[in-house]
Amino acid sequence: MSGMVGPLTKKGIDTKITQQPTRSAETTRFL
């Protein structure tokens, strides 16, 4: 299951960063 969670999570994060570039730093720091 974790094999799918990783890619899906990364994809979701990439999408959020793309939609909210101003919060990309906060997202990276949160992780």
ABEGO torsion letter per residue (X at the ends): XAAAAAAAAAAAAAAAAAABAAAAAAAAAAX
